[in-house]
Amino acid sequence: MRTLHAVVALASLLVGAAAGAQPCLDEPATLEDQRAIAALRGATEAACPCASFTARGAYQRCARVVASDAVRDGALRRECLRTARQLARGAACGARSLPCGRVRADQSFDCRLAPPQSCTGNARSTRTACSEQTHCADVVDWTAGTCFDVRRFGPYAPGYRSITYTKDSVYSPGTPRPLATSIWYPAPPGSGPIDAGTGGVLDAPLAGGPYPLVLFSHGSCGTPLQSKFLTPLLASWGYVVVAPPHPGNTIYDFPNCNTPAAYLAALQERPQDVVFVLDQVLAANQDAGSALFGAIDPSRIAMTGHSFGGLTTYLVTAIEPRIRVAVAMAPAALNASRLPVPSLTMLGSVDAVISNPAARAAYARSVTPKWLVEIAHAGHFAFSDFCIAASGCGAPGTLTTAEANAAALRFVLPFLKVHLEGDQAWAPLLEPPAQPGFVYASQ
């Protein structure tokens, strides 16, 4: 396993670039170039619809014209023209071939166009025909040659239900503490409609089971529904996701949720909220009359959280031996914070809310195996559906919420697949990514 990797921009494809010109996708132009290339992809599809071509050469000629026009109009830097043309050359549009992802024995990966019947592996590599992709660039960047696209829903529909579990307060004994818990789970394929507020099919039936369990703790002044870019998607890939609220420290408690007294109470209440809800859902898992009967595999439980929920992840894993792996996203970290189980820590490089140095120190104290991934140009809310401008989110030169969410998905699902489920087919996605925009470490 690799000890430390600083993943920088892709090697420049501009052999003949003018002296002193900023290479394509190098800092400080990385984000600008990525967006320009993404916009070019959209413009190319509009002018040269992939599905409309029956001859690869005709598509290539059309795409070259669009790229040249983008340079002429100032939409694409001239230094990125060759990169754009190579992207088009890796497109299957008009071809009788598909992008064929290849993963070698050392977990390195690439892609080439090939007829489906010739996209077969051997003793030295695994090859997969990526029928849902049209470009080799996507196979490399988003699937690491596996064809598992982390941005897409899996084979199940995401079901959703809310169940309230009531416990006694730890901070104020004798005070009832109702926890209206959000639960996403695999529902039968094709179930619908998807409820926009929750990201799931309300009260849909459970599709078989048992499944791994993922506990999610929201941020300070947050909500269990704050990260719907992630929680329903995990359910679609075969996970039960359980997200309790932390009363007194939710958005519904604003502005008092953001006071020292609320933080002090939350430090005591939050880990016990999670452990209590875990006990309740595992009891329901054994109850033939429960909607969760048979849904959960109690030997495969993950703890995840964002911001104060990341701190809650440290606290819960310190006291709860049933947790097998952990994912801390932009976690607030204390001096002694560490993760005692296999873990993934994700940060935004320009986070203006938590201390990235403290989170890196917590990573250093954590047990192996462990991963630390920092998303360049991303702030604190890379791991949430919403953005608070005062935190620096949405500032010039930073990722949009959608861009940041996609970058987070690039690692969270593969980590759970490999280290909670033991599915090594996803392991290449935990290797250093091909695309720029990440700083990566593992031990």
Buried (B, 14 or more C-beta within 10 A) or exposed (E): EEEEBEBBBBEBBBEEBEEEEBBBBBBEBBBBBBEBBEEBBEBBBEEBEBEEBEEBEBBBEBBBEBBBBBBEEEBBBBBBBBBBBEBBBBBBBBBEBBBBBBBEEEBBBBBBBBEEEEBEEEEEBBBBBBEEBBBBBBBBBBBBBBBBBBBEBBEBBBBBBBBEBEBEBBBEEEEEBEBBBBBBBBBBEEBEEBBEEBBBBEEBEBBEBBBBBBBBBBBBBBBBBBBBBBBBBBBBBBBBBBBBBBBBBBBEBEEEBEEEEBBEBBBBBBBBBBBBBBEBBBEBBEEEEBBBBBBBBBEBBBBBBBBBBBBBBBBBBBEBEBBBBBBBBBBBBEEEBBBBBBBBBBBBBBBEBBEBEBBBBBBEBBEEBBBBBBBBBBBBBBBBBEBBEEBBBBEEEBBBBEBBBBBBBBBBBBBBBBBBBEEEBBBBBBBBBBBBBBBBBBB
